Amino acid sequence: MTHRRILITAGSTRRDSTHALLARHVAGRLDELGRSHLLVDLTEHDMPLYHGDLEAEVGVPESAHRLAELIAESGALLIATPEYNGAVTPLLKNTVDWVTRVDIGVLRDTYIGLMAASPGRLGGTRGLAMVRTWFDAMRLVVHDSDLSLPQVGEHIDDVDGSPRFDATTTETIDRFLSGFLTQFDEYCCGRPAG
């Protein structure tokens, strides 16, 4: 049986990360919808750069074991990730590398959604495409559409000292979430995703 909890994380741990803001926003919307979810901050799962000799000498970090357990107890994963030079962030790549050393199939039955926000006009689509290609090569189940928020800086308001997405962007996020949740529910019932 597929777990109904949705794990949400950001592929950036920068203090003012727009992707951390996006992950928190999505967690808040899921809370309003009464959906089981867990927001995971990857700063709490710090791991060294993956290296086979390091693994042979000291084993897989405890933080990777803890994160793999959280993933295994969730049925879906929503990742808000920036692109670095048009590619996957080192943090996201390293995290997946380590958790799959705990269990190569830990992500196999997880319904995955991809999200990005960018100050540029492409909205992180190059990085999203690379993550999708990477996950497809791992034979993971990825939601058929991604959330891309271009020129995101123009759509964040400061409300009482806290950044918030404006109404237009919130509607875009809600549309993506609606489609994601519909297909995740179907996936949980054994229907093919997409």
C-alpha positions, 0 to 999 in steps of 0.5 A: 500500500502506498503511504499518503504522506507527502514529503516536501523539500528544497534543493537549496539551503541558502538562508534566503532561498526562494525554493525554501520559500516555495517548499514552505508555501506548498506545505502551508497549502497542503496543511490548508487542504488537510493533506498529510505532509512533512516539510524536510529541511536538508540542513538537518540532514547534512552529508559529506560529498559522496565518495565510494572510498569514504563509504567503504571506510566509515559507512553511510552517514546516519543523516542519510539513513534518517532521510531514507526512512522519512522517504520510505514512510511517504508516498510522494515527494515534492522537490523545489529545486533551483538550477546551477548553471542549467543543471541539478544542484550539488545538494540534491544530487548528493542527497539522492546519491547517499539515500540510494546507498541506504536502499537503491529502491527507496524512491522507486514507489514514490510519486515525485513532483518537480518545482522551480522558481527563477529570477530569469524568464525560463523559470528553472526549466533547464534544471527541471528537465535535467532532474526529470531526465535523471529520475527517468533514467532511475526509472522513478515515477515523476508527475507529468508536468512541472511547476515553473515560476519565471521572474519570481522576484516580481511575484514576491511581496513582503508582508510584515517582514515575511516574503509571500507569493502574490495572488497570481503566483499562488493561483499557479502553484494551486493549479499545479498542486491540484493536478499533482494531488489528483494523480497522486491519489490515482497512483495510491489507488493503483492506477497508472500515473499520468 
